Amino acid sequence: MKFSKILTCIGAVGAAFSAPVCPGDQGSCGESCYDPALYTCDNGQLCPLGMLNCNGACYSPSEYHCEAGTLVYGASTTIPAPAENPQSVAVPEPVQEPAQISAPSAPVQEPAPVPFSVPFSAPVQAPAPVPFSVPFSAPVQEPAPVPFSVPFSAPVQEPAPAPVPVAEPATVITPAPISNGDDILQFDGYQLVFSDEFEGDTLDRSKWSAEVNCWGGGNNEKQCYVDHPETIFVKDGQLHLKAIYKGEYQLNGTDQCTLDNEGSCSWAQPFISGRVNTKLANLAWKYGKVRVKALLPSGPFLWPAIWMLPQDDVYGTWAASGEIDIMEARGQDPSIISHAIHYGGQWPDNTYSDQLVTVENAQNDWHVYGIDWTEDTLTFNIDEVPTFTVDLNRSFYSGTGENPYTDIRQPFDQKFHLLFNVAVGGGFFDAAKYGEFDPATSAQQWTRPELAIDYVRVYQQI
């Protein structure tokens, strides 16, 4: 039973028994009756079976513990250690440009088909990005229009992934292991030009900058990104970006706001979370291979992203200068990963191309998400299995508004930097499919509200 249905059931039962006289096979918890086979009552709070209550929030005692009414990461067990040989990824057969997508060279395991949906990025200064659908002559996946309504007045800095419509994932297969045991990949003709293994107990600030803002990415997201030790921290050789429910949080004197779109530095949001980038460190690359080994968050309305933005807006503000979404996911879709690129013109004249991939049990296994980017192609992959290839030998003009480009390959012929973040809620989650978003209720269902990064590595040709 999905959490959304559990919550509906709890609400209905509670409403029916304001002073409960429960059937013989049901227990009583506060003002609600419940099935002991599905739930437990901890200090008057109903939680899914096996979870405990901490000041109104349900949590898994295998991953968290409760201190003075606050959830703290760590318990009898912690986030599972990265697997040396991720094996559970499932990948789609190519839907577009079959010549560009090659099958894995290693033998494959038994097929494991599954389902999925998609994500994306946002615009600039005060507006919100809107994926736009325009026919064009190139062979990249045909985009679909996305409704959006946010006032726009000026370009913005550092957008955030924004929503695109849900589509059916392609047929999937399970690839062979990605490495021979040491998890260090070698690529002929390439050298390692950047890496962070996240050793020690502090984030390397010479590489990473934390973003601080409450804007919501132009997507009506419900978090304030803050540079706090509980939202951005390094532990056990991993970077953790964690979303935390606060009820209401407003930036204060200790928070140095980095983006005040629409006066949003003074806004209040129900969650805090973490977001980092390599832009200020001038760590950006044109072409090469990017690999990020990650464990995704688990819980409704959590939106993790591993992505890239242009270091300079050579062709104009978002999305004229492009965006590369290496990995995005929705918490309610535990087996679906999305890849996407954004381009075409400045919002609202932009468009996108995307691919949905089914990855069996993606939220509980470590996977390596990456791109292989050359002058001619941009190929996304999971655990070294190609999942989506874009031919760059074409014009990326959307066909609407002013054309920002003068040649093929633009804007994907410039340097891009890396971003990692965990957003919460917003327009990315269609209420018709995922239900209405209630911050307190959703947070109670989170089992691991963290994006954990084991390493990031960038290779370029020698």
C-alpha positions as CSV (number, residue, x, y, z in Angstrom):
1,M,0.0,0.0,0.0
2,K,1.4,3.4,-1.0
3,F,1.9,6.0,1.7
4,S,-0.7,8.3,0.1
5,K,-3.3,5.6,0.6
6,I,-2.1,4.9,4.1
7,L,-2.6,8.6,5.0
8,T,-6.1,8.6,3.5
9,C,-7.0,5.5,5.4
10,I,-5.7,7.0,8.7
11,G,-7.6,10.2,8.1
12,A,-10.8,8.4,7.3
13,V,-10.6,6.2,10.3
14,G,-9.7,9.0,12.6
15,A,-12.6,11.1,11.4
16,A,-15.0,8.3,11.9
17,F,-14.0,7.7,15.5
18,S,-13.6,11.0,17.4
19,A,-14.1,8.9,20.6
20,P,-13.0,5.6,19.2
21,V,-14.7,2.3,20.1
22,C,-12.7,0.1,17.8
23,P,-13.5,-3.3,16.4
24,G,-12.0,-6.2,18.3
25,D,-9.2,-6.7,15.7
26,Q,-8.2,-3.0,15.7
27,G,-6.2,-0.9,18.2
28,S,-7.0,2.6,19.4
29,C,-4.5,5.4,19.0
30,G,-5.6,8.9,20.2
31,E,-8.8,9.5,18.2
32,S,-8.1,6.8,15.6
33,C,-8.6,3.1,15.1
34,Y,-5.9,1.3,13.3
35,D,-4.8,-2.2,12.0
36,P,-1.9,-3.4,14.1
37,A,-0.7,-5.4,11.1
38,L,0.0,-2.2,9.2
39,Y,0.6,0.5,11.9
40,T,2.0,1.1,15.3
41,C,0.9,3.6,18.0
42,D,3.9,5.4,19.6
43,N,3.0,8.1,22.1
44,G,-0.4,8.8,20.5
45,Q,1.1,9.0,16.9
46,L,0.2,6.5,14.2
47,C,3.2,5.4,12.2
48,P,3.7,2.7,9.5
49,L,4.7,-0.6,11.1
50,G,8.4,-0.7,12.1
51,M,8.7,3.1,12.4
52,L,8.7,5.2,15.6
53,N,7.4,8.7,16.5
54,C,9.7,11.7,17.2
55,N,7.7,14.8,18.1
56,G,5.1,14.0,15.5
57,A,7.4,12.6,12.7
58,C,7.6,8.9,11.9
59,Y,11.1,7.6,11.3
60,S,13.0,4.4,10.7
61,P,15.0,3.5,13.9
62,S,17.5,1.7,11.6
63,E,18.6,5.0,10.2
64,Y,17.6,7.8,12.6
65,H,17.2,8.3,16.3
66,C,15.3,10.9,18.3
67,E,17.1,13.4,20.6
68,A,15.1,15.9,22.6
69,G,12.2,15.7,20.1
70,T,14.5,16.2,17.0
71,L,15.4,13.5,14.4
72,V,19.1,12.9,14.2
73,Y,20.8,10.9,11.5
74,G,22.4,7.7,12.6
75,A,21.2,4.7,14.7
76,S,22.0,1.0,15.1
77,T,22.7,1.2,11.3
78,T,23.4,4.1,8.9
79,I,23.0,4.7,5.2
80,P,24.2,1.5,3.5
81,A,27.8,1.6,2.4
82,P,28.3,2.1,-1.4
83,A,28.4,-1.2,-3.2
84,E,31.6,-2.0,-5.0
85,N,29.7,-3.3,-8.0
86,P,26.3,-1.7,-8.5
87,Q,24.3,-4.4,-10.3
88,S,20.6,-3.5,-10.0
89,V,20.3,-0.8,-12.6
90,A,17.8,-1.3,-15.3
91,V,18.1,0.7,-18.5
92,P,15.8,1.4,-21.4
93,E,16.3,0.3,-25.0
94,P,17.0,3.4,-27.1
95,V,13.8,5.2,-28.3
96,Q,15.5,7.9,-30.2
97,E,18.7,7.8,-32.4
98,P,19.4,4.1,-32.1
99,A,22.7,4.5,-33.8
100,Q,23.9,6.7,-31.0
101,I,23.0,4.3,-28.1
102,S,25.1,1.2,-27.8
103,A,24.4,-1.9,-25.7
104,P,26.7,-2.7,-22.7
105,S,29.7,-4.8,-23.6
106,A,29.5,-7.0,-20.5
107,P,27.0,-9.8,-20.3
108,V,23.6,-8.7,-18.9
109,Q,21.6,-10.1,-16.0
110,E,18.0,-11.2,-16.3
111,P,15.7,-8.4,-17.5
112,A,13.9,-6.4,-14.9
113,P,11.2,-4.1,-16.5
114,V,9.6,-1.4,-14.4
115,P,7.8,2.1,-14.7
116,F,8.6,6.0,-14.5
117,S,8.3,9.9,-14.9
118,V,10.4,13.1,-15.5
119,P,11.9,16.3,-14.1
120,F,14.0,19.5,-15.0
121,S,15.3,23.1,-14.3
122,A,14.2,26.7,-13.8
123,P,14.9,30.2,-15.2
124,V,16.4,33.4,-14.0
125,Q,15.6,36.5,-11.8
126,A,12.0,36.5,-10.6
127,P,10.7,34.2,-13.3
128,A,10.1,30.5,-13.3
129,P,11.2,28.3,-16.1
130,V,8.6,26.7,-18.2
131,P,9.4,23.7,-20.4
132,F,8.0,24.7,-23.8
133,S,7.0,22.5,-26.7
134,V,8.0,23.6,-30.2
135,P,8.5,21.3,-33.2
136,F,12.0,21.3,-34.7
137,S,13.8,19.4,-37.4
138,A,16.4,17.6,-35.4
139,P,16.0,14.0,-34.3
140,V,16.1,14.5,-30.5
141,Q,13.1,13.3,-28.5
142,E,9.9,15.2,-29.2
143,P,9.2,17.5,-26.3
144,A,5.8,17.9,-24.7
145,P,4.4,21.2,-23.5
146,V,4.3,22.0,-19.8
147,P,1.8,24.5,-18.3
148,F,3.3,26.9,-15.9
149,S,2.3,30.3,-14.5
150,V,4.9,32.4,-12.7
151,P,5.4,36.1,-13.3
152,F,8.5,37.1,-15.2
153,S,10.3,40.3,-15.3
154,A,14.1,39.8,-15.5
155,P,16.7,37.1,-16.0
156,V,17.8,35.0,-12.9
157,Q,21.0,33.5,-11.7
158,E,21.4,29.8,-10.9
159,P,18.0,28.3,-11.8
160,A,16.8,25.0,-10.4
161,P,15.5,21.9,-12.1
162,A,11.9,22.5,-13.2
163,P,9.0,20.2,-14.1
164,V,8.2,18.4,-17.4
165,P,5.3,16.1,-18.2
166,V,5.2,12.5,-17.1
167,A,5.8,10.0,-19.8
168,E,6.0,6.2,-20.0
169,P,9.5,4.8,-19.5
170,A,11.1,2.7,-22.2
171,T,11.6,-1.0,-22.0
172,V,14.4,-1.8,-19.6
173,I,17.2,-4.3,-19.1
174,T,19.6,-5.1,-16.3
175,P,23.2,-4.4,-17.2
176,A,26.3,-6.2,-16.0
177,P,28.4,-4.8,-13.1
178,I,30.2,-1.6,-13.9
179,S,33.7,-2.3,-12.5
180,N,36.0,-5.2,-11.5
181,G,35.9,-4.5,-7.7
182,D,38.0,-1.4,-7.0
183,D,35.3,0.9,-8.4
184,I,37.9,3.1,-10.1
185,L,37.1,3.4,-13.8
186,Q,39.7,3.9,-16.4
187,F,38.9,5.3,-19.8
188,D,41.3,4.9,-22.7
189,G,42.5,8.3,-24.0
190,Y,41.1,10.1,-21.0
191,Q,42.6,11.5,-17.9
192,L,41.1,12.4,-14.5
193,V,41.0,16.3,-14.3
194,F,38.7,16.7,-11.2
195,S,37.5,14.5,-8.4
196,D,36.2,14.7,-4.9
197,E,36.0,11.5,-2.8
198,F,34.6,13.4,0.2
199,E,37.1,12.0,2.7
200,G,37.5,13.6,6.1
201,D,34.6,15.3,7.9
202,T,34.3,18.7,6.2
203,L,33.3,19.9,2.7
204,D,36.1,21.2,0.6
205,R,35.1,24.8,0.2
206,S,37.8,25.4,-2.4
207,K,35.7,23.2,-4.7
208,W,32.1,23.7,-3.5
209,S,29.9,26.7,-2.7
210,A,26.7,26.4,-0.7
211,E,23.7,28.3,-2.0
212,V,21.4,30.1,0.5
213,N,17.9,31.2,-0.7
214,C,14.2,30.6,-0.2
215,W,13.1,31.3,-3.8
216,G,12.0,27.8,-4.6
217,G,13.7,27.7,-8.0
218,G,10.8,29.4,-9.7
219,N,9.0,26.1,-9.4
220,N,7.2,26.9,-6.2
221,E,9.5,24.5,-4.3
222,K,9.0,24.6,-0.5
223,Q,12.6,24.7,0.8
224,C,15.0,27.3,2.0
225,Y,18.5,26.2,1.0
226,V,20.8,26.9,3.9
227,D,24.4,26.4,4.7
228,H,23.9,24.5,8.0
229,P,25.8,21.5,9.4
230,E,22.6,19.5,9.4
231,T,21.7,20.1,5.8
232,I,25.2,19.9,4.2
233,F,27.8,17.6,5.8
234,V,30.5,15.1,5.1
235,K,30.4,11.8,6.9
236,D,31.8,8.3,6.3
237,G,33.4,9.4,3.0
238,Q,30.2,10.7,1.6
239,L,28.6,14.2,1.0
240,H,25.1,14.4,2.4
241,L,22.5,17.0,1.4
242,K,19.5,16.6,3.7
243,A,16.0,18.0,3.7
244,I,14.5,18.8,7.1
245,Y,10.9,19.8,8.1
246,K,10.8,23.0,10.2
247,G,7.2,24.0,10.0
248,E,8.3,27.5,9.1
249,Y,11.8,28.7,8.4
250,Q,13.0,32.2,7.5
251,L,16.6,33.2,6.8
252,N,18.1,35.1,9.8
253,G,21.3,37.0,10.5
254,T,23.5,34.0,10.3
255,D,22.2,33.0,6.9
256,Q,23.9,34.9,4.1
257,C,21.3,34.9,1.3
258,T,22.9,34.3,-2.2
259,L,19.8,34.9,-4.4
260,D,17.0,37.4,-3.7
261,N,14.7,36.8,-6.7
262,E,11.4,38.5,-6.1
263,G,12.5,39.6,-2.6
264,S,12.6,35.9,-1.6
265,C,15.4,36.3,0.9
266,S,12.6,37.4,3.3
267,W,10.2,34.5,2.5
268,A,9.4,31.7,4.9
269,Q,9.3,28.0,3.8
270,P,8.4,24.8,5.7
271,F,11.6,23.0,4.9
272,I,15.4,23.6,4.9
273,S,17.7,21.7,2.6
274,G,21.2,21.7,0.9
275,R,22.4,22.7,-2.5
276,V,26.1,23.1,-3.6
277,N,27.8,24.0,-6.9
278,T,31.3,24.4,-8.4
279,K,30.6,27.7,-10.2
280,L,32.4,30.1,-7.8
281,A,35.4,27.8,-7.7
282,N,35.5,28.2,-11.6
283,L,35.3,24.4,-11.9
284,A,33.6,24.0,-15.2
285,W,34.2,21.8,-18.2
286,K,33.6,21.6,-22.0
287,Y,33.3,18.0,-23.1
288,G,34.5,15.0,-21.2
289,K,33.1,12.3,-19.0
290,V,31.3,13.1,-15.7
291,R,30.6,10.3,-13.1
292,V,28.7,10.8,-9.8
293,K,28.1,7.8,-7.5
294,A,25.0,8.5,-5.4
295,L,22.3,7.1,-3.2
296,L,18.9,8.8,-3.7
297,P,16.5,10.1,-1.0
298,S,13.4,8.1,-0.1
299,G,10.1,9.8,0.7
300,P,7.2,11.6,-0.9
301,F,7.8,15.0,-2.6
302,L,11.6,14.7,-2.4
303,W,13.3,15.9,-5.6
304,P,17.0,15.1,-5.9
305,A,19.1,16.4,-8.8
306,I,22.6,16.0,-10.2
307,W,22.9,18.5,-13.0
308,M,25.0,21.1,-14.8
309,L,24.5,24.8,-15.8
310,P,26.6,27.0,-18.1
311,Q,29.5,28.7,-16.5
312,D,28.7,31.8,-18.5
313,D,25.4,32.8,-20.2
314,V,27.1,33.1,-23.6
315,Y,23.8,32.7,-25.5
316,G,21.5,34.5,-23.1
317,T,19.7,33.8,-19.8
318,W,17.9,30.5,-19.1
319,A,17.5,28.3,-21.0
320,A,19.2,29.8,-24.1
321,S,22.6,28.9,-22.7
322,G,21.5,25.4,-21.9
323,E,21.2,23.0,-19.0
324,I,22.2,19.3,-18.6
325,D,20.2,17.2,-16.1
326,I,22.3,14.1,-15.4
327,M,19.9,12.7,-12.9
328,E,16.6,13.8,-11.4
329,A,13.9,11.8,-9.6
330,R,10.7,12.0,-7.6
331,G,10.4,10.5,-4.2
332,Q,7.1,8.7,-5.1
333,D,8.7,7.0,-8.1
334,P,11.3,4.7,-6.5
335,S,12.3,3.1,-9.8
336,I,12.4,6.0,-12.2
337,I,15.3,8.2,-13.3
338,S,15.1,11.1,-15.7
339,H,17.7,12.6,-18.0
340,A,17.1,15.9,-19.8
341,I,18.6,18.9,-21.6
342,H,17.1,22.4,-21.9
343,Y,17.8,24.9,-24.7
344,G,16.1,26.7,-27.6
345,G,15.9,30.3,-26.4
346,Q,15.3,32.5,-23.4
347,W,12.3,31.6,-21.3
348,P,9.5,31.3,-22.4
349,D,10.8,30.5,-25.8
350,N,12.8,27.5,-24.5
351,T,12.2,23.8,-25.0
352,Y,13.8,20.5,-23.9
353,S,14.5,16.8,-24.7
354,D,14.3,14.1,-22.2
355,Q,14.4,10.3,-21.5
356,L,12.9,8.3,-18.7
357,V,14.8,5.3,-17.4
358,T,13.6,2.5,-15.2
359,V,16.1,1.5,-12.5
360,E,15.0,-1.3,-10.3
361,N,14.9,-0.3,-6.6
362,A,16.8,2.9,-7.4
363,Q,16.3,4.5,-4.0
364,N,18.0,1.7,-2.1
365,D,21.0,1.0,-4.2
366,W,24.1,3.0,-5.1
367,H,24.4,3.9,-8.8
368,V,26.9,5.8,-10.9
369,Y,25.1,8.5,-13.0
370,G,27.1,10.1,-15.8
371,I,27.5,11.7,-19.2
372,D,29.9,11.2,-22.1
373,W,30.1,14.5,-23.8
374,T,31.9,15.1,-27.1
375,E,31.7,17.7,-29.8
376,D,29.2,15.5,-31.7
377,T,27.2,13.7,-29.0
378,L,25.9,13.9,-25.5
379,T,25.3,10.4,-24.0
380,F,23.8,9.8,-20.6
381,N,24.5,6.6,-18.8
382,I,23.8,4.7,-15.6
383,D,26.4,2.3,-14.3
384,E,28.2,2.6,-17.7
385,V,25.1,1.6,-19.7
386,P,24.1,4.2,-22.2
387,T,20.5,5.3,-21.6
388,F,19.9,8.4,-23.8
389,T,22.0,9.9,-26.6
390,V,21.6,13.4,-28.2
391,D,23.1,14.2,-31.6
392,L,24.7,17.7,-31.2
393,N,25.2,18.2,-34.9
394,R,22.0,20.2,-35.3
395,S,20.5,23.6,-34.5
396,F,19.0,23.8,-31.0
397,Y,16.8,26.8,-31.8
398,S,13.2,26.2,-30.6
399,G,11.6,28.0,-33.5
400,T,9.9,30.5,-31.3
401,G,11.1,34.0,-30.4
402,E,14.6,35.4,-31.2
403,N,17.1,32.8,-32.3
404,P,20.2,33.0,-29.9
405,Y,22.3,30.6,-32.0
406,T,24.4,31.1,-35.1
407,D,25.7,27.6,-35.6
408,I,25.0,23.9,-34.8
409,R,26.0,22.5,-31.4
410,Q,25.2,25.7,-29.6
411,P,24.7,26.0,-26.6
412,F,26.4,22.7,-25.8
413,D,29.7,23.9,-26.9
414,Q,30.6,25.9,-23.8
415,K,31.8,25.1,-20.2
416,F,29.2,23.8,-17.7
417,H,29.6,23.5,-13.9
418,L,28.1,21.0,-11.5
419,L,25.2,21.3,-9.0
420,F,23.8,18.9,-6.4
421,N,20.6,19.5,-4.4
422,V,17.5,18.1,-2.8
423,A,14.3,20.2,-3.4
424,V,11.0,19.5,-1.8
425,G,7.6,19.7,-3.5
426,G,6.6,22.3,-6.1
427,G,5.3,22.2,-9.6
428,F,7.4,19.1,-10.4
429,F,4.8,17.0,-8.6
430,D,1.5,17.0,-10.5
431,A,-1.3,17.0,-7.9
432,A,-3.5,14.8,-10.2
433,K,-0.9,12.0,-10.0
434,Y,0.8,12.6,-6.7
435,G,-1.9,14.2,-4.6
436,E,-2.0,17.5,-2.8
437,F,1.2,18.4,-1.0
438,D,0.9,18.7,2.8
439,P,4.4,19.5,4.3
440,A,3.9,18.0,7.8
441,T,2.2,14.8,6.6
442,S,4.7,14.2,3.8
443,A,7.7,14.7,6.1
444,Q,6.3,12.0,8.4
445,Q,6.6,9.5,5.6
446,W,10.2,10.2,4.8
447,T,12.5,7.3,5.5
448,R,15.8,8.8,4.2
449,P,15.5,12.5,3.2
450,E,19.1,12.7,2.0
451,L,21.0,12.7,-1.3
452,A,24.3,10.9,-0.5
453,I,27.3,11.4,-2.9
454,D,30.2,8.9,-2.6
455,Y,32.3,10.6,-5.3
456,V,32.3,12.9,-8.3
457,R,34.9,12.5,-11.1
458,V,35.5,14.4,-14.3
459,Y,37.7,13.0,-17.2
460,Q,38.8,14.8,-20.3
461,Q,40.6,13.6,-23.4
462,I,44.4,13.5,-23.2
